[in-house]
Amino acid sequence: MIALTDLAGLTLRGVRWPLTRADVPAGSGWTVSNEAAGPVATAELTAGEALVTQLWTP
């Protein structure tokens, strides 16, 4: 996940480094290297815009 703007209330579950209601500044590296820990990962966001990426390997 890449923070395009300041993020408020970010919660990530099912990932290697979960977050609960975190405020993440735009351009922060806090979430860039996070990865799914299983078949389902969820993200909730109170405010802001983010880009979610997924690595696909055949």
C-alpha positions, 0 to 999 in steps of 0.5 A: 500500500502506498499513501498518496495523501496523509492516511487517517485510521488505517487498519491492516489485517491479514498482513505481516505487519498489521496496523490498527487505526494508524495515521500514516503520512503521505510518502511514508515507507511504513506500508510499502513493504507489507505483505499478505500473511495468508489468502485474505488481507483487508484494509480499512481507512477513515480518510485519505487515498492509497494505492494497493498493489498485489504481486502476481506470480504464475 
